[in-house]
């Protein structure tokens, strides 16, 4: 479940573009093919059972996580193969970690662990004031050396961007460079994209879709609390 209210944007969705290039080079969309579109369709379908929803959501999460990892810095390296040949390849630079925004972001943690078995994962809880709907961070737990790390910030649904803006602000308060943060996201609205890229132009965003209507039921359906 999204902890903060993501439904109180003030800009008309129709007023903003769905063209990713209008939001700068740091907003990247997962390559769309029939498989990705089917996964998005199943997740949005109100008739999808919870077991199917979780299965197909996990598939889409894995695709987004894999592509997010492609945005991390690599170093050249050489290894010796079992036949004694030298193979010139690549290796992740050390110092990567994940941070999930509680609660819906926790749905993406296993996908990250499946790709990076020993990666450390921190957490941020953002809640909205019941009267003003202003988002604020109420809990954060990070690796002690997070300021020196590349951070994959995980949050599946961005409808307004308010929650992500608060989370990124806390990461920056802990010394993380804006350019060292990659937001791994499944569904993003144009409103949220505009707010986040305006607030943090050096932040990298990887999402599967830019659409005015976000599937805000994601957290409840995934965790079975709908």
N, C-alpha and C positions, 0 to 999 in steps of 0.2 A: 504494500500500500504506500502511495506517495504520502510522506509525512506532512509536507507543506501543501497549502492550497495552490493548485496549478491551474485554476479556472477563472482567475480574475484579471485577465489582461485587459488593457484599456484601448488597444488598437484594433480596428476592424481587420479580421483575417484577410478579407478581400483586398485590403489596401497594400498588402505585402506580397512580394514575388515568391514563387516556388522554384525559381531558377537558382541553383546553388552558387553560380558565379557572381550573383549579386551580393553575396555575403563575404566575399574575399576568398583568398586561396587556402585559408586554414580550415574552411568548412568542406569536408569531403563526404561524398555519398557513396555507400557501398555499391559496387557495380550491380545494376539491376538486370536480372534475367528471369526466366519463367520460374525457377526454383525459389528465388527470393520473393517474387511476387506472390507465389502460392503460400509461402510461410506467412507473409504479411496478411494475406486474405484470411487464412485460418485463425490467426490471432485476433483479427477484427470481427469475425463472425460471431454473433451472439449465441448461435446454436452449437458452438464448439464445446465439447465436454471438457472438464477440467484436466483429465488425464491427457487428452489430445493437446489441449492448450499448452500444458507444461512441456510436453514432448517437443512440439514444434517451436515453442518459444526458446527452448534450450538449443535447438538447431540454429535459429537465427542469432541467438546470443553468441554461439560459437563462431559463426561467420564474422560477426562484428568484432569480436575479440581478436580473431586471427588477423583481420585487416588493421586493427588498432596496433597490434604488435609490429606490423610493417612500418609504422610511423616512428618507432623507437630507433635510436642510433645504434649502428653496427660498427664493428671493426674488422678489418681484413685479418685473416689468419690462415695458416697452413697446417695440415695434418698429414700423417703417414698412414696410408691404407694398409689392410692386411697383406696386400701383395707387395708392399714396400714402395709403392708409388707415392708421390707428393701431390696432395690435392689442395688447391688454393680456394678457400671458402670464406665464410663470414661467421661472426660470433657476436651475440648481444654484448654491448658494453655493460659492465657491472653497475648495480645500483638502481634497479627497477623495482617498483612496488605498485600495488593496487590500493585504491581507496573506494569503498562503496558508500553511497548515500542511503542510509537506513530509511524505509525498509525495502523498497522495491529494488534498490541497487544491489542488495544481497542476492537477488536472483541471478546475478551475473558472476558471482564469486567463483562458483564451481567451474564455469566455462574458462575463467582465467587460470584456475589451478590445473585444469586439464591440459592447458598449453604450457604452463610454467609451474612445475610441480612444487618448487620450494619457495615461491614468491611470497613475500610478506604482504598482508592486507590490513589496512587501517579502516576506520569507520567514522562517519559523520552523521549526526542526527539533526535535521532541520525541521522545525515546527512553525506553524503559523499562529499568530495571535488570533484568538477567537473573535475579537471585535474588529480589529484593524486589518486582519489578514496579512500583516507584514511578517515575512519569513525571518527567522532568527535561528542561529546555531545554538543548541542546548547541550550537545555532547560531541566530543571529538577525541579520537585515539589514533595516534600515528606512531610509526617507528621513530626512535629518537633521532636518527640521522636523516629524516625525510627531506630536509633542506638540500641535501646533496643527491637526491634521487630523481629519476624520471617517474612521474606519477600517472597511472591509468585511473582516471576518475570514472566510476561506473554509476550510471543512472539511466534507466531504460526509456522513461517518458518525459519529454520536455514540452510542456504546454505554454508556459509563460517565461520560463528561464529564471524565475525568482530563486528557486531552491539552489540551482547550480551557481548562481551569482554569489549567494551566501557561502556555499561550500568552497568555491575557488578563493574567495576573500580570506577564509580561514587558512587555507593552504598557504596563501601568500604571507599571511601573518606569521606562519611558522617557517618562513624563509624559503619556500619553494618558488622558483622562478616561474613566471607565467608561461614562458616558452617551454618549460619542462613538464607541462600538464597536457595530457591527452584525454579528452572527454569521450568515453565509449557510450554510445546512445543508440537505442533502437528506433524511436519515433520522435521527430522534432517538428514543431510548428514554425512557420515563418516568423511569428511574433517572438518566440523564444530565441530563434537564430539571430534575429536582429538585436535583441537585448543583450545576448551573451557576447556576440562578436563586437558590439559597440563598447561594452564594459571591459572586455579582455581581448584586444585585437591579436595578441600573440598566442592565445590559447588555441590548440588544435582540437577540432571536433570531428568525430567520425560517427555517422548515423546511417541507418538503412533507408530512411525516407524523410522527405520534407513535405508535410501535408498540413493544411489548416486544421484538420480534425485529428486529435491525438486519442489513442485508445486508453483513456484514463482508468479503465477497469483493470488494467494489466496487473497491478500489484495484488488486488483482491482475488482475481481469478488464479493467478500463479500460486499464491499461498493458501488458497481455499477458504478465504474469509469473505467471499461475496455472498 
